[in-house]
Amino acid sequence: MTDKNLMYEIQRIGFALIEANLYLDAYPWDKDALAYFGDMTNKYKELVLKYEETCGPLTVAQNGTDSWKWTETPWPWELEAN
C-alpha cells in the first residue's frame, strides 16, 4: 500500500469512527454499533501505527518526547516527500 493510499484509509476509517461516535451518542445501547466502533478503533490504530513506521508521526501527539521528529522528514511540499 502506498503512503497516499494508507493516508486515504486512515481518513476513511477516521470518518467512520466519527459517524459511529455520533450514532452512539443517540443510541448507546446498540451492541452492534459498539462492536463496529471497537473494530474501527482497532483498525484506525493499526493503520496509524503502520503509517508512522514508514512516514513519521501523523500528529503532534505521536511525536514523543525524546526528539522533535517533525523536522526529520521532508514536508509535504518538498520534492523528497512526493
N, C-alpha and C positions, 0 to 999 in steps of 0.2 A: 504494500500500500504506500503510495507516495505521501509526502508531507501534506500536500494540498488535500488529498482525499482523506487523510487522517484528521485534518482540521475540520473538514466538512462533516465527518462523522461525529466529532466532538460537539460541533454546533447543533447537529441534528438531534443527538441524544440529549444535549442540554436543553433544547426546546421542549422535547418530550417530558423531561423532568419538571420544567416549569408548568406545563399544562397539567401533568398529573398532580402536582402540588396544588394548583388552583382547584382541581376537581376534588381532591381530598379535603380541602378546606370546607367544602359544602357537604361532602359525603364521607366523613372519616371512618365509618363502619364498613365500607366496601372492601372486603378482603381481597378481591381480585385486583382492585386498584392499588391496594397496599403492596401486593406481591409484584405488580407491574412496576411500581415506584422503586421497590427494592432491587429488581432486576436492572432497571435503567440506571440506578445509582451505581451498582457494581460495574456495569458496562462503561459508564462515564469515567469512573476511577481508573479502570483498566486502560481505556483509550488515552486519558491524560498522562498516565504513567508511561505508556509507550511513546507518546509524543515527546515528553520531557527527556526520555532516554536518548532520543535522536536529535532533538531540536533545541533543548534547553527549557528553562522554566516558562510555563504558559502564563502565569500570573505572578504578581509580586509575592503572594502568599507562599508559592512554591520555591521562591528564590533561596531560602535558607539563610543562615546567619554566618556561615564560615567565609563567604566571599560574596561579592556583588556580581552575580553571574550575568546580569543583563548586558554588561559591556563585553562579555567574552565571545559573543556570537554576532554575526552581521545583522544589521537592522533590515527590515523587510524591503526598504527602498535601495539597499546596496546590492550591487550585481552579484556578490557571492551568495546572497540569500535566495536567489532565483535560479 
